[in-house]
Amino acid sequence: MSLSLLKSLFNYKAWANAELFDVLATVTAEAELHASIRTLNHIWVVDRIFRAHLLGEVHGYEATNTKATPTLAELRAAVIETDAWYQQYVASLDDAALAARLQFRFTDGDTGQMSREEMLMHVITHGAYHRGNVGQVLKNISVTPPRDILTKFLHSTEPGRHLL
């Protein structure tokens, strides 16, 4: 995978997260909002765990979610910070760094090894999967979720792509 594509995917991830948080700010159904926050918090925790793996640091998490549930505003601020970190991190890499295999420990204590590129793709696909879960929660309460698709992001951020 090219570094250019990875950069674009992390820009897309930040954009999609912002769009979803905007919609969630309008939700008044408490149970569904809580479920959505828990899911988004899980994404954020996994993002933080893989950030630590990428840096060769101990992440300190014992699970892939926190016991306490943050407010939507608290989580949004944390996600913005983490998304910005990933955007800067990917921009600092070269092909050799992407290919490097790193060893790490999962929250259950098992060990693993992945390339940086694989870790970064996991962060992208994991977040997209669970944003889709939140989108379904929104549909179930008759709230239209944002169109979390790469083509919309590309055409929204690069209007010249509409030209034939």
GULUM-989498 format. One record per residue: residue in one letter; x, y, z of N, C-alpha, C in turn. Coordinates in steps of 0.2 Angstrom, whole numbers, plus 2048, in hexadecimal, padded with zeros to 3 digits. Atoms other than C-alpha are relative to their C-alpha. Example, Ala and Ser with C-alpha at 12.3 -4.5 7.8 and 13.67 -1.06 7.14 Angstrom:
! GULUM-989498
  residuo  nc1  nc2  nc3  cac1  cac2  cac3  cc1  cc2  cc3
        a  804  7FA  800   83E   7EA   827  804  806  800
        s  7FC  7FA  7FF   844   7FB   824  7FC  805  803
//
This chain:
! GULUM-989498
  residuo  nc1  nc2  nc3  cac1  cac2  cac3  cc1  cc2  cc3
        m  804  7FA  800   800   800   800  804  806  800
        s  7FB  7FA  800   807   811   7FC  7FE  805  806
        l  801  7FB  7FB   80A   81E   809  7FB  806  7FF
        s  805  7FB  802   7FF   82A   7FF  7F9  7FE  802
        l  807  802  7FF   7F0   81F   801  7FF  7FF  808
        l  801  800  7F8   7F3   81C   814  7FF  807  803
        k  801  7F9  7FE   7F4   82F   816  7F9  802  7FF
        s  806  7FE  802   7E4   831   80D  7FB  7FC  805
        l  804  804  7FC   7DC   823   817  7FF  802  807
        f  801  7FD  7F9   7E0   82B   828  7FD  807  800
        n  804  7F9  800   7DA   83C   822  7F8  7FE  7FF
        y  807  803  800   7CA   832   81D  7FD  7FE  807
        k  802  803  7FA   7C9   82A   82E  7FE  806  805
        a  801  7FA  7FC   7CA   83B   837  7FA  804  7FD
        w  806  7FD  803   7BD   842   82B  7FA  7FD  802
        a  806  804  7FE   7B1   834   82E  7FE  800  807
        n  801  7FF  7F8   7B3   835   841  7FD  807  801
        a  803  7FA  7FF   7AF   847   840  7F9  801  7FE
        e  806  800  802   7A0   845   836  7FB  7FC  804
        l  805  804  7FC   799   837   841  7FF  803  807
        f  801  7FD  7FA   79C   841   851  7FB  806  7FF
        d  804  7FB  801   793   84F   849  7F8  7FE  801
        v  806  803  7FF   784   844   847  7FE  7FE  807
        l  801  803  7F9   785   83C   858  7FE  806  805
        a  802  7FA  7FB   784   84E   860  7F9  802  7FF
        t  807  7FE  800   772   84F   85A  7FC  7FA  803
        v  804  806  7FE   76D   83E   861  7FE  801  807
        t  803  7FF  7F9   761   83F   870  7FE  7F9  803
        a  802  807  7FE   75E   82C   872  806  7FE  805
        e  7FB  801  7FB   768   829   882  804  7F9  7FF
        a  7FD  807  801   76B   816   880  804  7FF  7FA
        e  7FC  800  806   770   817   86E  806  804  800
        l  7FA  7FC  800   77B   825   871  806  7FD  804
        h  7FB  803  7FC   784   81C   87F  803  7FA  7FD
        a  7FD  806  804   786   80C   874  805  803  7FB
        s  7FC  7FD  805   78D   817   867  807  803  803
        i  7FA  7FD  7FD   799   820   872  805  7FA  803
        r  7FC  806  7FE   79F   80F   879  803  7FD  7FA
        t  7FD  802  806   7A2   809   867  806  804  7FE
        l  7FA  7FC  802   7AC   818   863  805  801  805
        n  7FB  801  7FB   7B5   817   873  805  7FA  7FF
        h  7FD  806  802   7BA   806   86E  805  801  7FA
        i  7FC  7FE  805   7C1   80C   85E  806  804  802
        w  7FB  7FC  7FD   7CB   819   867  805  7FD  804
        v  7FC  804  7FC   7D2   80D   873  805  7FC  7FC
        v  7FC  805  804   7D8   801   866  805  805  7FC
        d  7FC  7FC  803   7DF   810   85C  806  802  805
        r  7FB  7FE  7FB   7E9   815   86C  804  7FA  801
        i  7FC  806  800   7EF   803   86E  804  7FF  7FB
        f  7FC  801  806   7F5   802   85D  805  806  7FF
        r  7FB  7FB  7FF   7FD   813   85F  806  7FE  804
        a  7FB  802  7FC   807   80C   86D  804  7FA  7FD
        h  7FC  806  803   80C   7FC   863  804  804  7FB
        l  7FC  7FC  805   812   808   855  806  803  803
        l  7FA  7FD  7FD   81D   811   861  804  7FC  804
        g  7FC  804  7FC   823   802   86A  7FF  801  808
        e  801  7FE  7F9   81B   808   87A  7FB  7FB  803
        v  805  804  7FD   810   7FF   887  7FA  804  800
        h  806  7FC  800   7FE   804   885  7FC  801  806
        g  803  7FF  7FA   7F8   801   896  7F8  7FE  801
        y  808  802  800   7E6   7FB   891  800  7F8  802
        e  801  807  7FE   7E0   7EB   898  7FA  7FD  7FC
        a  806  802  804   7D1   7EA   88C  800  805  7FA
        t  800  7FB  805   7CC   7F2   87C  7FA  805  800
        n  804  7FA  7FE   7C0   7FE   884  801  802  807
        t  7FF  7FE  7F9   7C0   808   894  7FA  7FE  804
        k  806  802  7FB   7B5   804   8A3  7FB  806  800
        a  804  7FA  800   7AF   816   8A4  7FE  802  7F9
        t  802  7FD  807   7A5   81E   895  801  807  800
        p  7FF  7F9  800   7AB   82F   890  7FA  804  7FD
        t  806  7FC  803   79F   83D   88B  802  800  7F8
        l  7FF  800  807   79D   83F   878  806  806  7FF
        a  7FB  7FA  801   7A7   850   879  807  7FD  802
        e  7FA  802  7FE   7B5   848   883  803  7FB  7FB
        l  7FE  805  805   7B6   839   877  802  804  7F9
        r  7FE  7FC  806   7B6   845   868  806  803  800
        a  7FA  7FC  7FF   7C4   84F   86E  806  7FB  800
        a  7FB  805  800   7CE   83F   871  801  7FD  7F9
        v  800  803  807   7CA   838   860  804  805  7FB
        i  7FD  7FB  804   7CF   848   858  808  800  801
        e  7F9  800  7FE   7E0   848   861  803  7F9  7FD
        t  7FD  807  803   7E3   835   85C  800  800  7F9
        d  800  7FF  807   7DE   838   84A  806  804  7FE
        a  7FB  7FC  802   7EA   846   849  807  7FD  801
        w  7FA  803  7FF   7F8   83C   850  801  7FB  7FA
        y  7FF  805  806   7F5   82E   843  802  804  7F9
        q  7FE  7FC  806   7F5   83B   835  807  802  800
        q  7F9  7FE  7FF   805   842   83B  805  7FA  7FF
        y  7FB  806  800   80D   831   83E  801  7FD  7F9
        v  800  803  806   808   82A   82D  805  804  7FB
        a  7FC  7FB  804   810   83A   825  807  7FF  801
        s  7F9  800  7FF   820   836   82D  804  7FA  7FE
        l  7FE  807  801   822   824   827  803  800  7F8
        d  7FD  802  806   82C   81D   818  7FE  7F9  7FE
        d  802  806  802   82A   80D   80F  803  7FA  804
        a  7FC  805  7FB   837   804   81A  7FD  800  807
        a  804  7FF  7F9   82E   80A   82A  7FA  7FC  7FF
        l  806  804  801   81E   803   823  800  7F9  800
        a  7FF  807  801   825   7F2   81F  802  7FD  807
        a  7FD  803  7FA   82D   7F0   830  7FB  7FD  805
        r  804  804  7FC   826   7E3   83B  801  802  808
        l  800  7FE  7F9   822   7E7   84D  7FD  7FB  805
        q  803  805  7FB   81F   7DC   85C  7FC  804  805
        f  804  7FD  7FB   812   7E0   869  7FC  7FB  804
        r  804  805  7FC   806   7D9   876  7F9  803  800
        f  807  7FE  800   7F3   7D9   875  7FE  801  807
        t  803  7FE  7FA   7E8   7DE   883  7FF  7F9  804
        d  801  807  7FD   7E5   7CB   887  807  7FD  802
        g  7F9  802  7FF   7F8   7C9   889  803  7FC  7FB
        d  7FD  803  806   7FB   7C0   879  804  804  7FC
        t  7FB  7FC  804   809   7C5   86E  7FE  800  7F9
        g  802  7FF  807   808   7CB   85C  806  803  7FD
        q  7FB  7FD  804   813   7D1   84E  7FC  802  7F9
        m  803  7FE  807   80D   7DC   83F  804  805  7FE
        s  7FC  7FB  803   815   7E8   833  7FC  807  802
        r  803  7F9  7FF   811   7FB   836  7FA  801  7FB
        e  805  800  805   807   7FA   826  7FA  7FC  802
        e  806  804  7FD   7FC   7EC   82D  7FD  803  806
        m  803  7FD  7FA   7FA   7F5   83D  7FB  806  7FE
        l  804  7FA  803   7F4   805   834  7FA  7FE  7FD
        m  806  802  804   7E8   7FC   829  7FB  7FD  805
        h  805  803  7FB   7E1   7F3   838  7FC  806  804
        v  803  7FA  7FD   7DE   804   840  7FB  803  7FC
        i  805  7FD  805   7D5   80A   830  7FA  7FC  800
        t  806  804  801   7CA   7FB   82E  7FC  7FF  806
        h  804  801  7FA   7C6   7F8   840  7FC  806  801
        g  804  7FA  7FF   7C0   80A   841  7FA  801  7FC
        a  805  800  805   7B6   809   831  7FA  7FB  802
        y  804  805  7FE   7AE   7F9   837  7FB  802  806
        h  804  7FE  7FA   7A8   800   848  7FC  807  7FF
        r  804  7FA  802   7A3   811   840  7F9  7FD  7FD
        g  806  803  803   797   806   836  7FB  7FD  805
        n  805  803  7FB   790   7FE   846  7FC  806  803
        v  804  7FA  7FE   78C   810   84C  7FB  802  7FB
        g  805  7FE  805   784   814   83C  7FA  7FC  800
        q  806  804  800   778   805   83E  7FC  802  806
        v  804  7FE  7FA   774   80B   850  7FC  806  7FE
        l  803  7FA  802   770   81C   848  7FA  7FE  7FC
        k  805  802  804   765   814   83B  7FA  7FD  804
        n  805  803  7FC   75C   80A   848  7FB  805  804
        i  804  7FB  7FD   756   81A   850  7FE  806  7FB
        s  802  7FB  806   752   823   83F  804  806  800
        v  7FB  7FA  801   761   82E   83F  805  7FE  7FA
        t  7FC  802  806   76A   82E   82E  808  801  802
        p  7F8  800  7FF   77D   82A   831  803  803  7FA
        p  7FC  7FD  806   78A   833   827  802  7FB  7FB
        r  7FE  805  805   78F   82B   817  808  7FF  801
        d  7F9  801  7FF   7A0   824   81D  803  7FB  7FB
        i  7FD  804  805   7A7   81F   80D  806  804  7FD
        l  7FA  7FD  803   7B8   823   805  7FE  805  7FA
        t  802  7FC  806   7B0   82A   7F5  7FE  806  802
        k  803  7F9  7FE   7A6   837   7FE  806  804  803
        f  7FA  7FC  7FD   7B6   83C   808  804  803  7FA
        l  7FC  7FD  805   7C0   83E   7F8  7FD  805  7FC
        h  804  7FA  804   7B3   848   7EE  7FE  806  805
        s  802  7FA  7FC   7AF   853   7FD  806  804  802
        t  7FA  7FC  7FE   7C1   857   801  804  802  7F9
        e  7FD  7FE  807   7C7   858   7EE  7FB  800  7FB
        p  805  7FF  805   7B9   85F   7E4  802  7FF  7F9
        g  7FE  801  807   7C3   85E   7D4  7FF  7F9  7FE
        r  801  807  801   7C0   84B   7D5  7F9  7FF  7FC
        h  807  800  804   7AE   84F   7CE  801  801  7F9
        l  7FF  7FE  808   7B5   854   7BD  802  7F9  7FD
        l  7FF  806  805   7B5   847   7AF  806  802  7FB
//
